[in-house]
Every structure is written in structure tokens, then in C-alpha cells.
């Protein structure tokens, strides 16, 4: 709600009441990331993950990866997404983000495999279809590229990704 001062006070109170609660640590870390306090955010993500009773560490690894990306730390983000996938092999955020990172690194076949894994268990999103278009384009597979482009235009006609496709801005 953009009430950052109030949110900060509430998180501080929650952490005083339950300093080792991993859900509170995760949520506070996400708040810190959203307010561009990346180093502090990573510290709280790692605190949550370190709790051996925390059942959603995969979620926190993914969030830490997104935060690392926001701070342009792609190597750390890659490690975090890989950690998320070791715990939860079908985690959609980690699959999509790691596929994007592999694509950018020129490891296109791995990017495609990750994306296929994502699409096998989740409905495609505008972002995942757009990445699929770009991957197939780089692999020079025109038929698959056209298939994904058609899906993107049909399912998400007003999306940013669809607009990029129309303009031919692939990278």
C-alpha cells in the first residue's frame, strides 16, 4: 500500500515478537527488496531458509533470486533459482527466471528444457510464451516460433510481450 514507514514499524514489531519465524523473515525480506534494501533483504531471506523447520524454503529461494535479479546479481540469482528447484522441481517462478537467465547466457537448449518443464505443469503466461518465441527464434525453429507467437497474440493481445512481438523487438 506504499505505507513504507508503517510497514517497517509493523515488521519490526513482528520480528520482536517472533524473531525466528521464517514466514515473517521471508515477508520482511520481500519488503526490504521492494524498497531496494537488497543486502538486508538477502540477509533475512537466508535467515528464513536456515530454519530447519521451514517448509517453504523453495519459495524463499525463488524470492531471493528475484531480489538478486532486481539488484543485477545474476550469478547469485542463478544459484538461488537452482536451489529452489532442488527443493521444488516444478516451482514456476524459478523455472521461468532460470530459463530467462540461461537464454541470456546463450545456453538456449537448457532454457528451452526449463521452459518446457514449466509449460508441462502450468498454463503459459505472456512472459513464458514470449521467452519461448525468442528461444525458438534463436534456434531457428520457425514452426515452433510461429506457434508460440500465435498463442501469445491470442491469449495476451494487450500484453507488453505481445506489443514487443508486433514491433519485432526480440532482445
C-alpha positions as CSV (number, residue, x, y, z in Angstrom):
1,X,0.0,0.0,0.0
2,X,3.1,2.2,-0.2
3,X,2.8,2.8,3.6
4,X,6.5,2.0,4.0
5,X,7.1,3.6,7.4
6,X,4.1,1.9,8.8
7,X,5.1,-1.4,7.2
8,X,8.6,-1.1,8.6
9,X,7.3,-0.5,12.1
10,X,4.9,-3.5,11.8
11,X,7.7,-5.8,10.6
12,X,10.0,-4.6,13.4
13,X,7.2,-5.4,15.9
14,X,6.5,-8.8,14.4
15,X,10.2,-9.7,14.5
16,X,10.5,-8.6,18.1
17,X,7.5,-10.9,18.9
18,X,8.8,-13.8,16.8
19,X,12.4,-13.2,15.8
20,X,12.9,-16.7,14.3
21,X,9.6,-17.0,12.4
22,X,10.6,-17.9,8.8
23,X,7.4,-16.6,7.3
24,X,7.9,-13.2,8.9
25,X,11.5,-13.2,7.9
26,X,10.6,-14.0,4.3
27,X,7.9,-11.3,4.2
28,X,10.2,-8.7,5.7
29,X,12.9,-9.7,3.2
30,X,10.5,-9.2,0.3
31,X,9.5,-5.8,1.7
32,X,13.2,-4.9,2.0
33,X,13.8,-6.0,-1.6
34,X,10.8,-3.9,-2.8
35,X,12.3,-0.9,-1.1
36,X,15.7,-1.6,-2.7
37,X,17.5,-2.6,0.5
38,X,18.9,-5.6,-1.2
39,X,21.7,-6.5,1.2
40,X,19.4,-6.5,4.2
41,X,16.8,-8.4,2.2
42,X,19.2,-11.2,1.3
43,X,20.2,-11.5,5.0
44,X,16.5,-12.0,6.0
45,X,15.9,-14.5,3.1
46,X,18.8,-16.5,4.3
47,X,17.6,-16.4,7.9
48,X,14.3,-17.9,6.8
49,X,16.0,-20.6,4.7
50,X,18.3,-21.5,7.6
51,X,15.4,-22.6,9.8
52,X,15.3,-26.4,9.5
53,X,11.5,-26.4,10.3
54,X,10.6,-24.1,7.4
55,X,8.5,-26.0,4.9
56,X,8.5,-23.4,2.1
57,X,12.3,-22.7,1.7
58,X,11.8,-23.2,-2.0
59,X,9.6,-20.2,-2.1
60,X,12.1,-18.1,-0.3
61,X,14.9,-19.3,-2.6
62,X,12.8,-18.1,-5.5
63,X,12.1,-14.7,-3.9
64,X,15.8,-14.3,-3.1
65,X,16.5,-15.0,-6.7
66,X,14.1,-12.3,-7.9
67,X,15.6,-9.9,-5.4
68,X,19.1,-10.7,-6.6
69,X,17.9,-10.0,-10.2
70,X,16.5,-6.7,-9.2
71,X,19.9,-5.9,-7.8
72,X,21.5,-7.1,-11.1
73,X,23.3,-10.0,-9.4
74,X,22.7,-12.7,-12.0
75,X,25.1,-15.3,-10.6
76,X,23.5,-15.2,-7.2
77,X,20.1,-15.2,-8.7
78,X,21.0,-18.3,-10.8
79,X,22.2,-20.1,-7.6
80,X,19.1,-19.2,-5.7
81,X,16.7,-20.4,-8.5
82,X,18.7,-23.6,-8.8
83,X,18.3,-24.1,-5.0
84,X,14.6,-23.5,-5.3
85,X,14.3,-26.1,-8.0
86,X,16.3,-28.7,-6.0
87,X,13.6,-28.4,-3.3
88,X,10.6,-28.0,-5.5
89,X,11.3,-29.1,-9.1
90,X,8.2,-27.5,-10.6
91,X,8.5,-24.1,-8.9
92,X,7.1,-21.8,-11.7
93,X,9.0,-18.6,-10.8
94,X,12.3,-20.4,-10.6
95,X,11.7,-22.3,-13.8
96,X,10.8,-19.1,-15.8
97,X,13.5,-16.9,-14.3
98,X,16.2,-19.6,-14.7
99,X,15.1,-20.2,-18.3
100,X,15.4,-16.5,-19.0
101,X,18.9,-16.4,-17.4
102,X,20.0,-19.4,-19.5
103,X,18.6,-17.8,-22.6
104,X,20.5,-14.5,-21.9
105,X,23.7,-16.5,-21.3
106,X,23.3,-18.2,-24.7
107,X,22.5,-21.6,-23.2
108,X,19.4,-21.9,-25.3
109,X,18.8,-25.6,-25.2
110,X,18.8,-25.5,-21.4
111,X,16.5,-22.5,-21.5
112,X,14.1,-24.4,-23.7
113,X,14.2,-27.5,-21.5
114,X,13.3,-25.4,-18.4
115,X,10.5,-23.7,-20.3
116,X,9.1,-27.0,-21.5
117,X,9.1,-28.2,-17.9
118,X,7.2,-25.1,-16.9
119,X,4.6,-25.4,-19.6
120,X,4.1,-29.1,-18.9
121,X,2.7,-28.3,-15.4
122,X,1.5,-24.7,-15.7
123,X,-0.6,-22.6,-18.1
124,X,1.7,-20.4,-20.2
125,X,1.9,-16.8,-19.3
126,X,2.7,-13.8,-21.5
127,X,6.2,-13.9,-20.2
128,X,6.8,-17.6,-20.8
129,X,5.3,-17.5,-24.3
130,X,7.4,-14.5,-25.2
131,X,10.5,-16.3,-23.9
132,X,9.5,-19.4,-25.9
133,X,9.2,-17.2,-29.1
134,X,12.7,-15.8,-28.5
135,X,14.2,-19.2,-27.8
136,X,12.7,-20.8,-30.9
137,X,13.8,-17.8,-33.0
138,X,17.4,-18.2,-31.8
139,X,17.2,-22.0,-32.5
140,X,15.8,-21.1,-36.0
141,X,12.8,-23.2,-35.5
142,X,10.2,-21.2,-37.4
143,X,7.3,-23.5,-36.9
144,X,7.6,-23.5,-33.1
145,X,8.3,-19.8,-33.1
146,X,5.1,-19.2,-35.0
147,X,3.1,-21.5,-32.8
148,X,4.2,-19.6,-29.6
149,X,3.7,-16.2,-31.3
150,X,0.2,-17.2,-32.2
151,X,-0.5,-18.3,-28.7
152,X,0.9,-15.0,-27.3
153,X,-1.2,-12.9,-29.6
154,X,-4.3,-14.9,-29.0
155,X,-4.1,-15.3,-25.2
156,X,-2.4,-12.0,-24.3
157,X,-3.2,-9.5,-27.1
158,X,-2.7,-6.4,-24.9
159,X,0.4,-7.5,-23.0
160,X,3.8,-5.8,-23.2
161,X,5.2,-9.0,-24.6
162,X,2.6,-9.1,-27.4
163,X,3.5,-5.5,-28.2
164,X,7.2,-6.4,-28.4
165,X,6.4,-9.2,-30.7
166,X,4.4,-6.8,-33.0
167,X,7.3,-4.4,-33.0
168,X,9.8,-7.2,-33.7
169,X,11.9,-6.3,-30.6
170,X,13.2,-9.7,-29.6
171,X,16.2,-8.9,-27.4
